[in-house]
């Protein structure tokens, strides 16, 4: 685990949540958040919103579904705590936690599809009714770094725990570019292009002219499996082709502020040669807060 995370920026664990816990959450979410158009605003309702230019609305403390259902498996899971302690240090901080569900494109209202089809980060919550914003509804995410929208320092990591079995393209597995964290923070959209004769291999360039060639890794795993990865690691997912789209439990973890020892996250930082911070991380957001269409590299093949 230690060497994989430090060098590659990621580590995939065996199931750390049992299937009963996974089924408990997925059944609850399925019953509460219909997988149909009733969760969305009508087009007229959307345009009458005073904040229609905003580009994303994620679950906040007041309506985060994980808090309402008291999903205590997070706090009480010894295996998860041990791994987080090893990577982020004793006393690590849970900066955010939320459930994410992919929404199938076939069921998306046409007017919403027309607005998001050229967006790289298609977070649908902006179009979702307030009462259904307790989870994140995602169409797809192009390659990005999780530090993109946070003001915390770069000593962060993310954890995505599959609540369903993910076995292939139909389930839209999370896709990673191992080692890409080494270039540090780079502007989104990132400088990426596919290798001509290998569509699953990418040339990644930083803002200083350096480049690396990376083979993507699509993580297929059993329900309950966890993916632990650096906040600078490029990752994304394509749209779901499954009639029962996968659900992911997603945690953002900060390094333990008072931990004086050396944790795995510290070792990983030694591999980062690029900047730890840049101005204007996102080049796809206009001054009024609206999203500038930039296309989606992951869906380009």
Secondary structure as the mmCIF struct_conf table of DSSP 4:
data_model
#
loop_
_struct_conf.conf_type_id
_struct_conf.id
_struct_conf.beg_label_comp_id
_struct_conf.beg_label_asym_id
_struct_conf.beg_label_seq_id
_struct_conf.end_label_comp_id
_struct_conf.end_label_asym_id
_struct_conf.end_label_seq_id
HELX_RH_AL_P HELX_RH_AL_P1 UNK A 2 UNK A 8
BEND BEND1 UNK A 9 UNK A 9
STRN STRN1 UNK A 10 UNK A 12
HELX_LH_PP_P HELX_LH_PP_P1 UNK A 13 UNK A 13
BEND BEND2 UNK A 14 UNK A 14
HELX_LH_PP_P HELX_LH_PP_P2 UNK A 15 UNK A 15
BEND BEND3 UNK A 17 UNK A 17
HELX_RH_AL_P HELX_RH_AL_P2 UNK A 19 UNK A 32
BEND BEND4 UNK A 33 UNK A 33
BEND BEND5 UNK A 35 UNK A 36
HELX_RH_3T_P HELX_RH_3T_P1 UNK A 37 UNK A 39
STRN STRN2 UNK A 40 UNK A 40
HELX_LH_PP_P HELX_LH_PP_P3 UNK A 41 UNK A 42
HELX_RH_AL_P HELX_RH_AL_P3 UNK A 43 UNK A 47
TURN_TY1_P TURN_TY1_P1 UNK A 48 UNK A 48
TURN_TY1_P TURN_TY1_P2 UNK A 50 UNK A 53
HELX_LH_PP_P HELX_LH_PP_P4 UNK A 58 UNK A 60
TURN_TY1_P TURN_TY1_P3 UNK A 61 UNK A 63
HELX_RH_AL_P HELX_RH_AL_P4 UNK A 65 UNK A 68
TURN_TY1_P TURN_TY1_P4 UNK A 69 UNK A 70
TURN_TY1_P TURN_TY1_P5 UNK A 72 UNK A 72
HELX_RH_AL_P HELX_RH_AL_P5 UNK A 73 UNK A 76
HELX_RH_AL_P HELX_RH_AL_P6 UNK A 78 UNK A 88
TURN_TY1_P TURN_TY1_P6 UNK A 90 UNK A 91
STRN STRN3 UNK A 93 UNK A 102
HELX_RH_3T_P HELX_RH_3T_P2 UNK A 105 UNK A 107
BEND BEND6 UNK A 108 UNK A 108
HELX_RH_AL_P HELX_RH_AL_P7 UNK A 110 UNK A 116
TURN_TY1_P TURN_TY1_P7 UNK A 117 UNK A 118
BEND BEND7 UNK A 120 UNK A 120
STRN STRN4 UNK A 121 UNK A 123
HELX_RH_3T_P HELX_RH_3T_P3 UNK A 124 UNK A 127
STRN STRN5 UNK A 128 UNK A 128
HELX_RH_3T_P HELX_RH_3T_P4 UNK A 130 UNK A 132
TURN_TY1_P TURN_TY1_P8 UNK A 133 UNK A 134
BEND BEND8 UNK A 135 UNK A 135
STRN STRN6 UNK A 136 UNK A 144
HELX_RH_3T_P HELX_RH_3T_P5 UNK A 146 UNK A 149
BEND BEND9 UNK A 152 UNK A 152
BEND BEND10 UNK A 154 UNK A 154
STRN STRN7 UNK A 156 UNK A 162
BEND BEND11 UNK A 163 UNK A 164
STRN STRN8 UNK A 166 UNK A 166
BEND BEND12 UNK A 168 UNK A 168
HELX_RH_3T_P HELX_RH_3T_P6 UNK A 169 UNK A 171
STRN STRN9 UNK A 174 UNK A 176
TURN_TY1_P TURN_TY1_P9 UNK A 178 UNK A 179
HELX_RH_3T_P HELX_RH_3T_P7 UNK A 180 UNK A 183
BEND BEND13 UNK A 185 UNK A 185
HELX_LH_PP_P HELX_LH_PP_P5 UNK A 187 UNK A 187
STRN STRN10 UNK A 188 UNK A 188
BEND BEND14 UNK A 189 UNK A 189
HELX_LH_PP_P HELX_LH_PP_P6 UNK A 190 UNK A 190
STRN STRN11 UNK A 191 UNK A 195
TURN_TY1_P TURN_TY1_P10 UNK A 196 UNK A 197
STRN STRN12 UNK A 198 UNK A 205
TURN_TY1_P TURN_TY1_P11 UNK A 207 UNK A 208
BEND BEND15 UNK A 209 UNK A 209
STRN STRN13 UNK A 211 UNK A 215
STRN STRN14 UNK A 217 UNK A 219
STRN STRN15 UNK A 221 UNK A 221
TURN_TY1_P TURN_TY1_P12 UNK A 223 UNK A 224
STRN STRN16 UNK A 226 UNK A 230
TURN_TY1_P TURN_TY1_P13 UNK A 231 UNK A 232
BEND BEND16 UNK A 233 UNK A 233
STRN STRN17 UNK A 235 UNK A 237
BEND BEND17 UNK A 242 UNK A 244
STRN STRN18 UNK A 247 UNK A 254
HELX_LH_PP_P HELX_LH_PP_P7 UNK A 255 UNK A 256
TURN_TY1_P TURN_TY1_P14 UNK A 257 UNK A 258
BEND BEND18 UNK A 261 UNK A 261
HELX_RH_AL_P HELX_RH_AL_P8 UNK A 264 UNK A 269
TURN_TY1_P TURN_TY1_P15 UNK A 270 UNK A 271
BEND BEND19 UNK A 274 UNK A 274
BEND BEND20 UNK A 276 UNK A 276
BEND BEND21 UNK A 279 UNK A 279
STRN STRN19 UNK A 282 UNK A 282
BEND BEND22 UNK A 283 UNK A 284
STRN STRN20 UNK A 285 UNK A 285
TURN_TY1_P TURN_TY1_P16 UNK A 287 UNK A 288
BEND BEND23 UNK A 289 UNK A 289
HELX_LH_PP_P HELX_LH_PP_P8 UNK A 290 UNK A 290
STRN STRN21 UNK A 291 UNK A 291
HELX_LH_PP_P HELX_LH_PP_P9 UNK A 292 UNK A 293
BEND BEND24 UNK A 297 UNK A 297
HELX_RH_3T_P HELX_RH_3T_P8 UNK A 298 UNK A 300
#
